[in-house]
Amino acid sequence: MTPFDEMLSSEAGVRAPYDLLKQWLDTQNPANLAQKAQDAESVFRKTGITFAVYGEEEAAERLIPFDIIPRIISAQEWTRLSQGIEQRVMALNAFLDDIYHRQEIVRAGRIPKELIAQNEAFLPEMIGFRPPGNVYTHIIGVDIVRTAENQFYVLEDNARTPSGVSYMLENRETMMQLFPELFQQVKVRPVEAYPQLLRQSLAAVCPPGGNHDNPTIAVLTPGIHNSAYYEHAFLADQMGVHLVEGSDLQVVDGHVAMRTTEGFRNIDVLYRRLDDAYLDPLTFRRDSVLGVAGIMDVYRAGNITIANAPGTGIADDKAIYSYMPEIVEFYTGRQSILENVPTWRCSEADSLKYVLAHLDELVVKEVHGSGGYGMLVGPTASKQEREDFALRLRARPNNYIAQPTLALSTTPILTGQGLSPRHVDLRPFVLVSDRIRITPGGLTRVALKEGSLVVNSSQGGGTKDTWVLAE
């Protein structure tokens, strides 16, 4: 199936959102554009914008590839996308509140009980507890794809610790430095207020026992060896808040406090960037040295807000994802504005049989997987790879879902031979507290290899600046 080209139409030529950009590109010297691409790489290298790749001998800090041709979304398209995103995150928060309390959606028979009770991301410690402001998912990244039929679909929900927002911000700043004249011609909605909005959003969910007039906020990082450490440090700096590790914190008089030169200082809101399992060695993994011993007791006493709340990982589960149309309808009373990608749950015998018979056509993912790891892209896999994956599927069917191989939309990138289409997806970032704030655009990830559908930076993908046009 021919993918949807977001810039060029076979019937109408250049699509309207890209009209001004294309006119500008036609006036540019290819050598100058190539130089600008090198300048962008130099900016990223000097700034230290890197990510770590695990499991490789070089285990290197790599420069994330950046393409200087922006991806453009019209104002009308963005209005519908943002409406669908807002509906979805409202439903996700309602779902999380429900499953940790009365489980009405299970009682109504809309979701199987075992999908919750037997889910490793479901935390019994959260049962009966409501986070401050009744917000579970404070920061969400919703992955969206556009298909050959020019339809937007949600590919997955990232409700634990979504990453990539620092690249969205740095991409925009770099583009404005390189092409100021282009921003004068094309009216693009700004994204640079995200750190301030994030700080406002976190402050708005200060816990009952916190300092509501001037809450102390900190970003909790696992440390410099984490693949997203650059982003942790970047966001703390941009918000003007503290960057801390578990070793900097301890429980003092019923509060989580950080060491300072003037003694301990209580933290009101902790934006944590480590998984539930490492958060509190007294509650979860006893061998964790990354978290804070006793933080869950402080949390349940109402003396700290943890963003995102422990236990939100169940909303990342790809088996739960397959029920999102039912979840949205159950909690909002309306059908989903944004549809799911069709999904087979391998835990169901008929679905497993179908998936095993069509492995050469499907993408198979682990229900708790992320970053493009642990998945099979059937059409590009070898016969041996599919046979090996089938053994894993049969051994642990509950651990997998499958989806059709989508013809993701394409936008142009700059290559040595000029502009060339590549597949993309989009991760808009959503802040939830006293209200829902959606940054216009988000992070466009692009598969830099011709024909590749894998956009993850850990798998060879790059990023682009995302322009949402002003009305």
PARO-730257 format. One line per field, with one value per residue (C-alpha): x, y, z; residue number from 1; residue in three letters. Coordinates in pm, 1 decimal. Layout:
N
X = X,... $
Y = Y,... $
Z = Z,... $
nr = NUM,... $
rest = Ala,... $
This chain:
471
X = 0.0,137.6,198.1,41.2,291.7,227.7,391.8,310.8,-16.7,-18.4,-330.3,-278.7,99.7,214.1,-35.4,-154.2,29.0,362.1,303.1,515.2,790.2,812.3,830.3,1116.8,1296.7,1281.2,1484.3,1756.0,2100.0,2135.7,2493.4,2371.9,2107.0,2369.7,2586.3,2291.1,2242.0,2606.6,2564.4,2266.1,2474.4,2746.8,2492.5,2364.7,2717.4,2825.8,2508.2,2564.9,2227.6,2291.4,2119.0,2263.4,2219.2,2225.2,2337.4,2606.4,2979.9,3047.6,2753.9,2798.7,2653.8,2521.6,2419.7,2052.5,2017.6,1825.5,1671.3,1630.0,1315.9,1023.0,712.1,401.9,50.5,-233.8,-434.0,-745.8,-565.6,-420.7,-759.5,-898.3,-583.0,-578.7,-948.2,-882.9,-572.8,-755.1,-1041.5,-794.5,-590.1,-908.4,-1022.0,-680.8,-687.2,-1045.1,-948.4,-652.7,-866.0,-1130.6,-902.5,-742.0,-1084.1,-1421.1,-1315.4,-1650.3,-1517.3,-1438.2,-1777.5,-1943.0,-1763.2,-1583.9,-1234.1,-1139.1,-1057.5,-738.6,-600.8,-585.2,-525.8,-249.6,-80.3,274.5,230.2,-72.5,40.0,-170.5,-2.2,-209.1,-546.3,-772.4,-530.2,-597.3,-301.3,-316.0,-559.2,-679.1,-419.9,-232.6,-70.5,74.7,291.4,179.5,327.1,71.8,228.7,29.0,68.2,-91.2,-181.2,-215.1,-583.1,-477.7,-621.1,-458.3,-436.9,-295.5,-16.6,44.7,8.2,315.0,179.8,482.4,785.7,755.7,1082.4,1176.6,1040.3,1391.3,1451.4,1126.5,1249.2,1607.2,1488.1,1280.2,1554.8,1804.8,1567.6,1499.9,1873.7,1938.4,1635.2,1498.0,1370.7,1158.6,976.3,890.8,719.1,544.6,340.0,417.8,270.6,538.8,653.0,919.1,685.7,673.4,918.6,727.5,397.4,542.5,648.4,304.4,133.6,344.7,297.9,-79.0,-78.0,110.5,8.0,-212.5,91.7,305.9,394.3,117.0,245.2,584.7,614.3,959.4,984.8,1261.5,1339.2,1450.2,1697.9,1855.3,2185.0,2425.2,2422.8,2052.2,1979.7,1764.5,1988.9,2041.7,1666.7,1641.0,1912.0,1771.8,1419.4,1537.0,1750.3,1476.7,1219.1,1463.1,1413.8,1645.0,1791.6,1834.2,1929.9,1801.6,2121.0,2043.1,1710.7,1584.6,1270.0,1286.4,994.8,738.3,856.9,1097.2,1383.6,1694.4,2035.1,2140.1,2429.4,2184.4,2053.9,1754.2,1476.6,1137.2,1029.3,662.6,650.3,886.7,895.1,1048.1,1221.5,1273.8,1050.1,816.7,1032.0,1323.8,1124.2,1121.9,1335.6,1111.0,807.7,934.9,1281.3,1487.9,1813.9,1732.1,1981.5,1813.2,1501.9,1415.9,1351.9,1009.1,886.9,567.3,469.2,522.8,321.9,26.9,33.0,-23.4,312.7,454.3,325.0,495.9,459.3,367.3,193.7,317.2,105.0,39.7,243.1,-65.5,-198.3,115.1,31.8,-30.9,-300.1,-481.6,-424.3,-631.6,-931.2,-888.8,-1198.6,-1406.9,-1221.1,-1284.2,-1651.7,-1700.5,-1560.0,-1657.7,-1984.4,-1859.4,-1680.3,-1306.9,-1217.6,-881.9,-897.5,-663.5,-459.2,-632.6,-478.2,-474.5,-435.4,-215.4,-353.2,-672.7,-650.3,-812.3,-596.6,-279.6,-367.4,-418.7,-95.9,114.6,-30.2,42.0,374.3,514.9,252.5,233.4,425.7,438.2,519.1,572.8,288.0,538.4,796.4,928.5,1198.0,1151.7,1305.4,1160.3,942.7,913.7,850.7,726.3,766.8,1135.2,1226.2,1397.3,1223.4,1448.4,1368.2,995.3,1033.1,1230.5,972.1,689.2,847.6,843.9,484.7,370.6,564.1,426.3,124.8,5.1,322.1,242.0,2.8,14.6,-80.5,-86.5,220.9,107.5,206.9,314.5,290.5,605.2,759.0,1073.6,1421.1,1735.5,1971.1,2283.8,2065.4,1807.2,1467.9,1351.2,1041.2,1079.8,827.2,735.9,530.6,440.9,461.8,261.7,325.9,35.8,40.0,-243.5,-313.7,-565.2,-628.9,-499.7,-223.0,-117.1,194.7,116.6,306.1,538.6,831.5,832.3,1045.2,1164.7,1300.1,1614.4,1676.4,1486.7,1188.5,1233.7,928.8,1125.6,1150.5,1302.2,1632.6,1765.3,1698.8,1852.4,1577.2,1608.5,1391.1,1241.6,1096.6,714.8,529.3,163.9,43.4,-128.1,-490.4 $
Y = 0.0,340.8,556.2,898.3,1168.7,1462.0,1718.4,1608.1,1499.4,1320.0,1515.1,1861.6,1888.7,2048.6,2011.0,2338.3,2315.5,2277.6,2544.0,2822.7,2582.1,2435.0,2781.0,2863.5,2533.7,2595.6,2915.3,2750.4,2642.5,2266.1,2323.4,2583.9,2344.6,2072.6,2318.1,2408.2,2038.4,2017.5,2332.6,2169.7,1861.8,2085.5,2261.0,1930.5,1802.0,2115.3,2111.0,1746.6,1623.4,1249.7,926.2,598.2,268.1,-34.6,-382.6,-278.8,-317.3,48.7,127.2,469.2,804.9,881.4,1203.0,1178.3,1233.9,1550.3,1637.8,2006.7,1971.0,2035.0,1821.3,2043.9,1994.0,2227.8,2414.7,2215.3,1880.3,1981.5,2085.0,1737.1,1568.1,1771.2,1701.3,1328.5,1342.0,1530.3,1280.0,994.1,1123.7,1203.7,844.8,707.9,897.0,786.7,427.5,434.6,581.5,314.4,9.8,114.9,162.0,8.9,-144.8,-57.5,-130.5,-486.9,-526.0,-409.2,-682.0,-437.2,-557.6,-907.5,-916.2,-1116.5,-845.9,-622.1,-868.1,-1062.1,-759.3,-706.1,-327.7,-325.2,-216.5,-345.5,-74.6,186.8,25.5,266.6,559.5,873.3,1091.1,1467.4,1634.7,1286.6,1290.5,971.5,1052.3,1402.0,1374.7,1161.5,1101.3,970.9,806.1,884.6,754.2,855.6,579.9,545.7,645.9,979.7,872.4,938.6,644.3,610.3,354.7,350.4,548.8,637.2,698.5,616.4,830.4,941.5,1074.3,1295.9,1636.4,1782.9,1694.9,1867.3,2185.0,2168.6,2093.5,2409.6,2627.1,2496.5,2557.7,2914.0,2980.0,2835.1,2965.6,3281.4,3411.9,3100.5,3156.1,3507.3,3361.4,3063.7,3127.5,2838.9,2785.0,2803.8,2515.6,2684.3,2748.4,2374.3,2383.8,2668.9,2492.6,2171.0,2353.4,2518.5,2185.2,2009.4,2294.4,2269.5,1916.6,2007.6,1753.9,1841.7,1842.4,2056.2,2423.7,2542.2,2900.2,2800.8,2424.0,2268.2,2059.7,1817.7,1581.9,1235.9,1072.8,726.9,899.8,981.3,629.7,639.2,668.9,979.6,1153.5,1450.1,1509.8,1484.3,1747.5,1963.9,1975.0,2043.9,2329.8,2472.2,2458.8,2602.7,2309.5,2062.0,1754.9,1480.6,1116.0,873.2,912.1,1285.2,1210.4,1057.6,1053.8,1312.4,1369.3,1220.6,1410.8,1332.5,1577.7,1655.2,1742.9,2104.5,2312.5,2445.7,2107.9,1907.9,2069.3,1905.5,1820.6,1871.2,1737.0,1477.1,1429.2,1085.0,938.2,585.2,280.9,176.8,-122.1,102.1,374.3,242.1,-51.5,-94.8,-153.1,-282.1,-412.1,-448.9,-423.7,-83.4,192.7,437.5,525.2,650.3,414.0,493.6,727.2,523.9,578.6,954.1,943.0,762.2,1005.4,1293.2,1460.8,1432.9,1415.0,1163.7,1232.5,1013.3,819.3,468.3,207.1,408.6,158.6,-54.9,213.9,153.9,-213.2,-297.2,-549.1,-272.6,-50.9,-291.7,-208.5,169.6,219.9,53.4,249.7,585.0,508.6,375.5,685.6,963.2,828.3,898.1,705.8,762.3,1058.5,893.2,527.2,247.2,47.7,-293.8,-527.8,-902.2,-1014.1,-1324.1,-1433.8,-1528.8,-1865.8,-1758.2,-1446.7,-1644.7,-1891.8,-1607.8,-1431.3,-1748.6,-1807.5,-1449.7,-1365.7,-1255.5,-976.8,-851.1,-651.7,-838.2,-648.6,-729.4,-591.7,-407.8,-342.9,-2.9,157.6,-84.2,-371.1,-722.1,-687.3,-864.0,-675.4,-970.3,-841.8,-753.4,-1049.9,-1361.1,-1698.3,-1811.4,-1498.9,-1561.8,-1926.0,-1831.1,-1567.1,-1817.1,-2033.4,-1734.5,-1660.1,-2012.7,-2018.0,-1685.1,-1576.8,-1340.2,-1137.7,-1029.8,-840.7,-810.7,-538.5,-500.5,-353.6,1.8,210.4,504.4,845.5,1004.6,1349.4,1459.5,1451.8,1611.5,1356.7,1392.7,1360.0,1615.7,1563.2,1206.8,1070.9,879.8,729.1,925.7,912.1,1181.1,1198.4,1494.9,1572.8,1629.1,1782.0,1694.6,1866.9,2144.1,2135.9,1959.1,2131.3,1992.9,2132.6,2215.8,1955.5,1728.3,1512.9,1380.8,1069.0,967.2,641.6,766.7,442.6,424.9,190.5,141.8,166.6,176.5,536.1,479.9,658.1,340.6,159.5,409.3,670.7,1046.7,1346.8,1654.1,1983.1,1963.2,2273.5,2326.9,2617.8,2908.7,2975.8 $
Z = 0.0,-97.1,212.5,252.0,155.7,388.9,159.6,-194.4,-352.2,-687.1,-786.8,-637.1,-612.1,-284.9,0.3,153.3,491.1,309.0,41.9,194.4,300.3,-50.7,-205.6,30.9,-34.6,-411.0,-360.8,-152.9,-271.6,-197.6,-78.3,171.2,305.3,344.0,537.6,761.0,835.2,942.5,1153.2,1327.2,1405.0,1549.4,1771.5,1905.2,1961.9,2150.6,2359.1,2448.5,2326.3,2335.8,2423.9,2542.8,2362.0,2587.7,2494.3,2245.6,2294.7,2236.4,2473.7,2335.8,2404.8,2059.4,1894.0,1808.3,1430.9,1339.5,1004.3,919.5,702.6,942.0,962.2,928.1,1068.0,975.1,1239.0,1147.6,1177.8,1512.7,1650.4,1590.0,1717.5,2039.1,2100.8,2065.1,2284.6,2560.5,2554.6,2576.6,2870.5,3064.4,3010.3,3113.9,3444.3,3511.1,3431.0,3671.5,3948.6,3888.7,3884.6,4214.1,4374.0,4278.3,3944.0,3787.4,3438.5,3546.0,3717.6,3396.9,3201.3,2974.1,3070.5,3194.7,3565.5,3510.1,3280.7,3587.2,3871.5,3694.0,3541.4,3670.9,3636.5,3870.3,4217.5,4509.9,4720.6,4531.8,4606.0,4790.4,4759.9,4554.2,4450.7,4518.7,4280.9,4181.2,3900.2,3815.1,3482.2,3507.2,3195.3,2901.4,2557.4,2307.3,2001.3,1687.7,1334.1,1005.4,762.7,385.5,412.4,571.2,906.7,1243.8,1485.6,1836.2,1831.2,2207.3,2528.3,2735.4,3083.3,3300.9,3215.4,2851.3,2710.4,2418.0,2517.3,2545.4,2180.2,2082.9,2253.9,2126.9,1772.9,1771.2,1919.3,1663.4,1372.2,1487.4,1504.7,1158.3,969.6,1135.9,800.8,753.1,1082.8,964.2,657.3,817.9,1132.5,1365.7,1712.3,1983.9,2205.1,2415.8,2712.1,2791.8,3088.5,3253.7,3191.2,3332.9,3647.7,3680.6,3625.7,3889.7,4139.8,4093.0,4241.3,4558.4,4826.3,5125.9,5352.7,5121.8,5088.0,4855.2,4838.0,4702.3,4654.6,4628.5,4310.5,4213.1,3926.2,4043.1,3804.6,3824.2,3742.9,3463.1,3320.0,3236.5,2862.3,2916.4,3170.8,2938.8,2939.9,3319.6,3365.5,3085.1,3228.1,3582.7,3453.6,3231.1,3511.3,3763.1,4001.7,4172.0,4000.3,4259.6,4287.1,4546.9,4749.9,4789.3,4959.9,5280.6,5489.7,5770.7,6010.3,5772.3,5463.0,5180.0,5217.7,5015.5,5149.4,5101.0,5233.1,5492.4,5604.4,5485.4,5279.7,5226.8,4870.5,4785.5,4427.8,4283.7,3906.3,3905.8,3601.5,3727.2,3725.3,4006.3,4099.0,4202.1,4377.5,4735.3,4851.7,5156.0,4932.9,4599.4,4501.8,4817.3,4621.2,4471.5,4546.2,4307.7,4507.2,4855.0,5146.2,5291.3,5017.8,4968.6,5333.5,5291.5,4970.1,5122.5,5416.8,5173.5,5223.6,4871.9,4514.9,4286.5,3916.5,3748.3,4022.4,4102.8,3928.2,3612.2,3411.7,3367.2,3131.1,2916.4,2886.4,2520.9,2612.0,2803.2,2497.9,2290.3,2514.8,2489.1,2268.3,2542.8,2814.1,2643.1,2586.8,2942.8,3115.1,2872.1,2733.7,2380.7,2110.1,2070.3,1851.8,1782.0,1692.0,1792.2,1547.3,1504.5,1762.0,1819.7,2182.3,2169.5,2508.7,2321.9,2146.7,1819.4,1797.7,1870.2,1596.6,1347.8,1447.6,1416.9,1071.1,955.6,1121.6,786.5,770.3,1129.3,1388.9,1721.9,2043.6,2408.3,2621.0,2845.7,2574.4,2468.1,2256.1,1966.9,2165.2,2191.2,1882.5,1549.2,1225.3,1025.7,666.9,721.0,942.7,809.6,808.5,1095.3,1299.0,1255.5,1355.9,1666.3,1758.2,1713.1,1985.2,2222.2,2130.3,2205.9,2534.0,2664.1,2457.3,2733.9,2683.4,2327.1,2104.5,1727.1,1483.7,1106.0,942.0,879.7,581.7,798.3,637.1,497.4,509.0,324.5,476.3,337.7,180.5,-28.2,-336.4,-222.7,-59.2,-8.8,175.6,503.2,743.8,1059.2,1376.1,1631.1,2009.9,2146.9,2514.3,2752.9,3102.2,3341.8,3673.2,3741.5,3366.8,3056.5,2862.2,2522.0,2357.2,1991.6,1793.6,1982.9,1879.7,1524.4,1500.7,1155.2,1014.8,838.3,650.4,323.1,354.3,729.8,957.1,1284.3,1404.8,1753.0,1806.6,1970.1,1642.8,1400.5,1379.9,1404.4,1488.0,1321.3,1434.7,1430.3,1314.8,1399.0,1187.9,1362.1,1268.3 $
nr = 1,2,3,4,5,6,7,8,9,10,11,12,13,14,15,16,17,18,19,20,21,22,23,24,25,26,27,28,29,30,31,32,33,34,35,36,37,38,39,40,41,42,43,44,45,46,47,48,49,50,51,52,53,54,55,56,57,58,59,60,61,62,63,64,65,66,67,68,69,70,71,72,73,74,75,76,77,78,79,80,81,82,83,84,85,86,87,88,89,90,91,92,93,94,95,96,97,98,99,100,101,102,103,104,105,106,107,108,109,110,111,112,113,114,115,116,117,118,119,120,121,122,123,124,125,126,127,128,129,130,131,132,133,134,135,136,137,138,139,140,141,142,143,144,145,146,147,148,149,150,151,152,153,154,155,156,157,158,159,160,161,162,163,164,165,166,167,168,169,170,171,172,173,174,175,176,177,178,179,180,181,182,183,184,185,186,187,188,189,190,191,192,193,194,195,196,197,198,199,200,201,202,203,204,205,206,207,208,209,210,211,212,213,214,215,216,217,218,219,220,221,222,223,224,225,226,227,228,229,230,231,232,233,234,235,236,237,238,239,240,241,242,243,244,245,246,247,248,249,250,251,252,253,254,255,256,257,258,259,260,261,262,263,264,265,266,267,268,269,270,271,272,273,274,275,276,277,278,279,280,281,282,283,284,285,286,287,288,289,290,291,292,293,294,295,296,297,298,299,300,301,302,303,304,305,306,307,308,309,310,311,312,313,314,315,316,317,318,319,320,321,322,323,324,325,326,327,328,329,330,331,332,333,334,335,336,337,338,339,340,341,342,343,344,345,346,347,348,349,350,351,352,353,354,355,356,357,358,359,360,361,362,363,364,365,366,367,368,369,370,371,372,373,374,375,376,377,378,379,380,381,382,383,384,385,386,387,388,389,390,391,392,393,394,395,396,397,398,399,400,401,402,403,404,405,406,407,408,409,410,411,412,413,414,415,416,417,418,419,420,421,422,423,424,425,426,427,428,429,430,431,432,433,434,435,436,437,438,439,440,441,442,443,444,445,446,447,448,449,450,451,452,453,454,455,456,457,458,459,460,461,462,463,464,465,466,467,468,469,470,471 $
rest = Met,Thr,Pro,Phe,Asp,Glu,Met,Leu,Ser,Ser,Glu,Ala,Gly,Val,Arg,Ala,Pro,Tyr,Asp,Leu,Leu,Lys,Gln,Trp,Leu,Asp,Thr,Gln,Asn,Pro,Ala,Asn,Leu,Ala,Gln,Lys,Ala,Gln,Asp,Ala,Glu,Ser,Val,Phe,Arg,Lys,Thr,Gly,Ile,Thr,Phe,Ala,Val,Tyr,Gly,Glu,Glu,Glu,Ala,Ala,Glu,Arg,Leu,Ile,Pro,Phe,Asp,Ile,Ile,Pro,Arg,Ile,Ile,Ser,Ala,Gln,Glu,Trp,Thr,Arg,Leu,Ser,Gln,Gly,Ile,Glu,Gln,Arg,Val,Met,Ala,Leu,Asn,Ala,Phe,Leu,Asp,Asp,Ile,Tyr,His,Arg,Gln,Glu,Ile,Val,Arg,Ala,Gly,Arg,Ile,Pro,Lys,Glu,Leu,Ile,Ala,Gln,Asn,Glu,Ala,Phe,Leu,Pro,Glu,Met,Ile,Gly,Phe,Arg,Pro,Pro,Gly,Asn,Val,Tyr,Thr,His,Ile,Ile,Gly,Val,Asp,Ile,Val,Arg,Thr,Ala,Glu,Asn,Gln,Phe,Tyr,Val,Leu,Glu,Asp,Asn,Ala,Arg,Thr,Pro,Ser,Gly,Val,Ser,Tyr,Met,Leu,Glu,Asn,Arg,Glu,Thr,Met,Met,Gln,Leu,Phe,Pro,Glu,Leu,Phe,Gln,Gln,Val,Lys,Val,Arg,Pro,Val,Glu,Ala,Tyr,Pro,Gln,Leu,Leu,Arg,Gln,Ser,Leu,Ala,Ala,Val,Cys,Pro,Pro,Gly,Gly,Asn,His,Asp,Asn,Pro,Thr,Ile,Ala,Val,Leu,Thr,Pro,Gly,Ile,His,Asn,Ser,Ala,Tyr,Tyr,Glu,His,Ala,Phe,Leu,Ala,Asp,Gln,Met,Gly,Val,His,Leu,Val,Glu,Gly,Ser,Asp,Leu,Gln,Val,Val,Asp,Gly,His,Val,Ala,Met,Arg,Thr,Thr,Glu,Gly,Phe,Arg,Asn,Ile,Asp,Val,Leu,Tyr,Arg,Arg,Leu,Asp,Asp,Ala,Tyr,Leu,Asp,Pro,Leu,Thr,Phe,Arg,Arg,Asp,Ser,Val,Leu,Gly,Val,Ala,Gly,Ile,Met,Asp,Val,Tyr,Arg,Ala,Gly,Asn,Ile,Thr,Ile,Ala,Asn,Ala,Pro,Gly,Thr,Gly,Ile,Ala,Asp,Asp,Lys,Ala,Ile,Tyr,Ser,Tyr,Met,Pro,Glu,Ile,Val,Glu,Phe,Tyr,Thr,Gly,Arg,Gln,Ser,Ile,Leu,Glu,Asn,Val,Pro,Thr,Trp,Arg,Cys,Ser,Glu,Ala,Asp,Ser,Leu,Lys,Tyr,Val,Leu,Ala,His,Leu,Asp,Glu,Leu,Val,Val,Lys,Glu,Val,His,Gly,Ser,Gly,Gly,Tyr,Gly,Met,Leu,Val,Gly,Pro,Thr,Ala,Ser,Lys,Gln,Glu,Arg,Glu,Asp,Phe,Ala,Leu,Arg,Leu,Arg,Ala,Arg,Pro,Asn,Asn,Tyr,Ile,Ala,Gln,Pro,Thr,Leu,Ala,Leu,Ser,Thr,Thr,Pro,Ile,Leu,Thr,Gly,Gln,Gly,Leu,Ser,Pro,Arg,His,Val,Asp,Leu,Arg,Pro,Phe,Val,Leu,Val,Ser,Asp,Arg,Ile,Arg,Ile,Thr,Pro,Gly,Gly,Leu,Thr,Arg,Val,Ala,Leu,Lys,Glu,Gly,Ser,Leu,Val,Val,Asn,Ser,Ser,Gln,Gly,Gly,Gly,Thr,Lys,Asp,Thr,Trp,Val,Leu,Ala,Glu $
